[in-house]
Each structure stands twice: as C-alpha cells, then as structure tokens.
Amino acid sequence: MKPSLVNLILFSDRRKDLLLLLKEKPRDIDTIKESLNVDASSIQPHIKKMKDVHLIIEEEKVYRLSEIGKVIVENMEPLLNLIEVFEVDDEYWKNRDLTPIPDYLLERIDELVHCELLEPDIEHMLETPKVFMDNIRSSKEIFTFVSYFHPEAPSLYADLAENGTELTLCMTKNVMERLLSSYPEEAERLSRSKNSKLFVCQKPAPIPSIVVTDKFLALKLFENDGKLRDQLLISTEKKALSWGKELFWHCMRVAEPTEEKPDI
C-alpha cells in the first residue's frame, strides 16, 4: 500500500467510518448521511477521494466497496481494533506483563476491543465494581481462575452455584487454604454443589485472575515488576468472551490443576 493511501485512510476518522460503514452493505447518500450523522457537504469530499483511489464504487447512486476496498478494510479492521484496545489506557498496557499470554492469543488481542478499564477510587478500594457484580449474578456459566483471595468471593460463588449457575473455579493452593481455614461453611457449600467444579493450581499462577462467563470477561494482569494493582479490564463483546475462555483454559493447562474436588 502506498504511503499516500495509508495517510488517506488512517488519518481521517470520517473516511475510516465511511469505509467501515460500507463494509456492512452498500448505501445511498441519504443513508450514509444518517448513519454517520453528517451532511452532504461534509461527506461528499471524502467519498470523492475514496472513489478516486478506487476504494469505493458508485452505481445508480448507491456506494459500495470495490474489491480492493473490501480487501483493505478487511485487513484494516484488526489494526484499528488493536489501536483501540491499547488506547483504553496506554500506561496500563505499557506496565503490564504480557508474557504469560500465549502468542496465539497475543496475535488476536485486538479481540479485546471495547474493553473498559476499571480502577476504584480511594473511597471504594475494598468494593467489587457494580458492573462486575451485576454481570456475574446474571451469568449462567462462569469460568474463574484466581491467584489471590477476595473476602467477598466465597459467599458470592457459593450462592451462585446453589442457585443453578454452572461454575468452574480454579484457585492457587494458598487461596484454597485460606478458603478452607477462614470460610469453611462456604467451602462446604461449594464442594457440595452439583453445579461447581473446583480445581487447585499445582504451579505458580500465570495471571492474577480471569473471570469469563456467557455475559462478560473480567481480567487482571500483573505489572512488569510482578506487583498487582486493583485495575480490572471488562468487556461484554462476544469476541472478547471467546478470547477470555481460551486464556482461561490455557491457564488451567499451565497450572496443572487437580482433576477432582479438593477434600473439604
């Protein structure tokens, strides 16, 4: 691709939006104006530029992507999604240790597009974010891998399992020991539930935690120095959920969990 074409597409949000819109289906000028919330005078120059480089074709006053345009947009989208992922908070990603994430998932990290970064303020440091609680309580199936103990977790997961939620929970040995010693009633409820599958990590955990359900993904990563900050990435996008489930099972394989419930 010529540098001028790269500049033409990537340095204009209006033209990027136009190309992505036409990827969905051909549209006439009135539909384009309505979809992009623009007037004709502001969008027509961009359409002309896209026609001049043969990315857009006009037929009977309907605009569509050319075959070249389709190829370019198909390959442009992952890059735009990747940029959007890292733009959530560039400082966050710069300081995160991504080495535990396997290469095949790093190559698809653009699937985390539309993630939200949650960090509690000083008045809510010990509270679980409401968006997390709302989503997990409405989930029908939950996969959780966790390497640190949260005091709200035992009763939350015990309640979910008893209420019919399918639960697969893997925790480190230290977390399991804390659960057994400090929350024996909740541990017993989890062990007794037919809906829960409990596993114990036999190796150091690759990541602090991941929760992926049929509703959302919640992910925490270590910083480059191994420290953990209370910052949570959350997404409800279907691609992010699929990506998260793959990371969960990767963590399970790396951790070599037991294949049966621990003795309570």
N, C-alpha and C positions, 0 to 999 in steps of 0.2 A: 504494500500500500504506500502510495506517495505521501511524503510528509504533509503536502498541502491538503490531501484528503483526510489525513488524521486530524489536522487542525480544523478542517471544515466540520467534521462530525463531533469531535470530542470537546472542542472549545465553545460549543453553543448548546446550552440546555434546551433551547427551543427546537433545534434540529434533532437532537437526541430524542426528545419527546415525540417529535413527528415520526421519526423512523420506527420507534418502538410501537407507536400507535398503529402505523400501517402494517406492522408485523402481524397484528391481530387479524386484520382484514382490510380490504380496500375501502376507501371512504371518499365521499364528495366533500367539497369545500365547506359546506354548511356543517356537516358532521364533525369535520376536523376542528372548525372554529368552536363548536360547542364542547367537544371533548377536551380541548386544550385551553378553553376559556380565553380565546384571543379573538381579535377582529381580523378581517381580511387583509387590511393594510400591513399588519404586523407579521402575518404568517406567509403571505404570498412571496415576499423576497426569499424566504428560506426554502419554500417549495421550488422556486425557480433555480436556486443554487443546487438543490438535490437533483433536479431534472437535468441540469447542465452537465453533471458528472455521472448521469445515467444510474442513479440510485433509486429514483422514483420515475414512474411512467404514468402519463395521463392518457386515459382512453374514455371518450364520451363523458368528459367532465368528472371522471372518477379517478382517484390517485391510488396507485398500488406500488409495492416494491418491485424493482426489476430483479432478475435472477441474481445479479451481482449484489444488489441491495439486500436480498434475503440472506446471502452467504455472509455479508459483512455484519448485518445486525445479529445474526445467529451467533457469531463469534464475538461480537461487541458486548453482548449482554452479560456474560460471565465476568468480564473485566469491570463493567460498571457496577455489578453486584459486589465484586471483591472490593472495589474502592469504597462503596457504601458501607460494607462491613467494617473496614478499618477507620472510616470517618466517624463511626459511633463515638470513639474516643481514641485518638491516635496514641495518647500517653498510655492508655490501658494496654493496647496491643504491643507497644514498644517495650513495656516492662514485663510482659507475660512470657512464661516458659512454655514454648510450643513443642518442645522436643518429645514429650510423651504422646503427642498426637501422631498417629502413623501417616506416612507420606501420602497414601491414597486418600486420606481424609483432608490433609492439608491442601492437596491439589483441588479439593472441592469445598474449601472453606467459604467460597462465595455463596454457598447454600445457606449460610447464616445471615443472609440479607434480612433487613428489617428487625434485627435484634435490638433490644433495649438494655442499656446498662443501668443497673440499679445499685445505688450506694446510699445507705441510711445516713441521715444527719445525726448529730450528737444526741438529740432528744429521742431518737428511735433506734439506737445502736443494738439493743437486745431484742428487737421485734422483727419477726419474719414479715417481709413485704406482703401487703394485702393482695397484690396481683398474684403472687405465688400461692397464697392460701386459697384464694378463690378458684384458681385453676386446678390445683391438686385435689381439692374437695369435690370437684365436678368431674374428675377423671375416672374412667372405668378400668384402666390398666396403667400400672405405674412400674417403672424400672428405675431403681435408685442405687447408685454406687457412692459410698461416702467414707471419708477417712478422718473425719473429726466429729465430735459429739455435740449435738444441739439439744438442749433440755426440752424443747417443745416436740422433738421428733418422736419419742417413744409413744406417747399417748396419741399423737396425730396418726401415725402409721397403724397402731393397734385399732383405733376407731375405724380407719378406712378399710382395713382387712375384714373386720367384723361386719361392716356394712356392705360387703359384697365386692369391693374393689380387688381386682387381681393384682397382687403385689409381689415383685421380685426385688429383694433387698440384699445387697452385698455390702458388708462393712469390714473395716480392719479389725484385727484381733483386739486392739486397745479399745475401740468403740464397743465391740461386743462385750468385753469385760466390764466396761462402765455401765452398759445397759443391764447386765445381769446383777451387778452389785448395787446399783442405785435405783433401778426401776424394775424390780423382779416381777411385779404384777403385770406391767406392760409387756415384759419379755415373755411371760407365760401366755398372755393373750395372743401375741404374735405367733408363738410356737404352736398354739392350739388351733389357730385359724386354718381352715382348709384352703383359703384363698392366698395365703402367704407362702413364699419360698425364701428361706433365709440362707445366706452364704457368708463365710468368713474368709477374708483375704489371708493368704499364707505368705505374701510378699509385700514389700513396700508399695503403697498405693501410687499409681502414676499421676493421678489428679486429685484435688481435694474432694470434689463431688460433681455428680451429674444426676439430674432427675429428668427423665423423659417419659411422657405419657401420651395418650391419644389426644391431649389438649395442648401441651406446651413442652418446651425444653428450657431447663434451668441449668446453667453451667458455671462452675468456678474453676479457675486455673491458678496455679502457684505463680508468684513473681519469679524473676530470674534468679534471685538470691534465695529462693526456697520459702520465702515468707508468704503468708496468706492474708489478704485484705478482704474485708466484707464487701466485695463487689460481685454482683450477680448478673450474668448475661441471660436474658429471657427472650424467647421467640415463640410465636404461635404458628409460624409458617410451616406448611407440610414438608417442604424440603429440609428445613431445619430439624424437624422431628425425626425424619429418616436418618439424617446425618448424625443426630444425637444418639439414636438407637444403635447405630453401627459403632459409635465411640463407646457406648456402654458395654457392648459385648466384647469389644477389644480389651477394655479394662478388665472384664471378667476373665478373659483368657490369660492376660498378662499376670493377673493376680493369683491365678490358680486357686480358685475358691473350692471349698469342700462341696460335695455333691449331695449333701443331706443337711437337714436342720441341725443346728447345734443342740446339745443336751441342755435343757433348762432345769 
